[in-house]
């Protein structure tokens, strides 16, 4: 198994564990790719058998890992290098300042 396939598998297991916890606010993600792939996958993530979901997950995962992913709502620093997390916090602060002047 190649590294990207292994990462997709780890992300899939994390999503299957964390996605149901999201409703209660008890989810703890380690990867933006896992979170946003789960969002794109939708409710079928919980409903489909693992074997049925793997191919679709792998395709969505391949897209997510190539993108600049937005922060996870409620966990903005997850999966971001410190410099990116700091930049995103700065942008959020600037947006708040500009938004308050409207």
Buried (B, 14 or more C-beta within 10 A) or exposed (E): EEEEEEBBBBBBEBBBEBBEEBEEEEBEBBBBBBBBBBBBBEEEBEEBEEEEBBEBBBEBBBEBBEEEBEBBEEBBBBBBEEEEBEEBBEEEEEEEEEEEEE
